Amino acid sequence: MVPQDARIFVAGHRGLVGSAIVRRLESAGYTNLQVATREQLDLRDQAAVNYWFRDHRPEYVYLVAGTVGGILANSTRPAEFLYDNLMIHGTVVEAARQIGTTKLLYLGSSCIYPREAPQPMTEEALLTSPLEPTNEPYAIAKIAGIKLCSAYRRQYGCNFISAMPTNLYGPGDNFDLDSSHVLPALMRKFHEAKLSGQSDVTIWGTGSPRREFLHVDDLADACVFLMDHYDGEQHVNVGTGVDVTIKELAEMVGQVVHPNSRLVFDTTKPDGSPRKLLDVNKLAGIGWTASTGLADGIRSTYEWFLAQHSVRS
Ligand code: GFB
């Protein structure tokens, strides 16, 4: 178990995942959290990261920083998704090794699995066939991160573990329509349609792809759990084990945000992977399962969105 006063670095604490991990650690009573803003520390800069680690000597590291985004951002900014993530993972893992960090948890993504992987996807599906083209650069960076942690375990004996979450959502998400994932994008689209008195809401693609959505507070809980209870080399899937079509998701968000709306499908936009459902049996076997249902999670995230934007309707 991680001692309550251990020095714990959350890399990426301003992001969706990092902010949830900080909330979770604080509520669990951890007293010595370490964070650094992008302005204070460029995680792509090995010399700067080495200096920061020598100065702060974190004993535990949550490596959850990265350049992330939805299907459009992935296809329009592939160089950033590949370069930033490769560098961030490389610098932090190496600096943690150099100062003798006790344990590091690296966060990947379910897009590491092949486009045609059998569903639900087990951890063994990694690198068995080609990736989904719309997010291949990001997936390759994430796969490199997993392999980096494995390699550091084997060569240096570092206790570096990897968790692979499914599609995430929740408070702190990105609601920018050009770079966001589907759930926050739909929430904003329905919200703006309601405010402007429109009934039509445009959904990208055919609505038929299936996705699994995990509330970020559940993910944070799983990460803290794995830090305490998992020391294996193989990455661990983190999801709910349940998926919905994008059309069903849109209907659920519409029900909460703008019940009298009508869905319009823009099939000039890409669908991406036909399905991405994680097999979560490994994590269940270690002792953790998700607890937030999608309908409840959508409702509470919309409450957060309204509070943030101070727009009540
Ligand atoms: O969430 P999303 O952008 O990412 O899109 P992926 C999921 C599905 O929702 C796709 C559809 O089929 C989109 O076409 N969709 C419908 C929309 N309307 C919208 C909309 O307004 N905005 C967005 N963004 N999508 C990402 C990867 O894939 O998943 C990342 O690109 C990462 O690398 C992330 O792995 C978890 O699930 O397709």
Residues whose N, C-alpha, C, O or C-beta is under 5 A from the ligand:
A	BS01	GFB	G69 G70 I71 N74 S109 C111 T134 N135 Y138 N167 S180 H181 V182 A185 L186 T202 I203 W204 G205 P209 I246 P270 D271 G272 S273
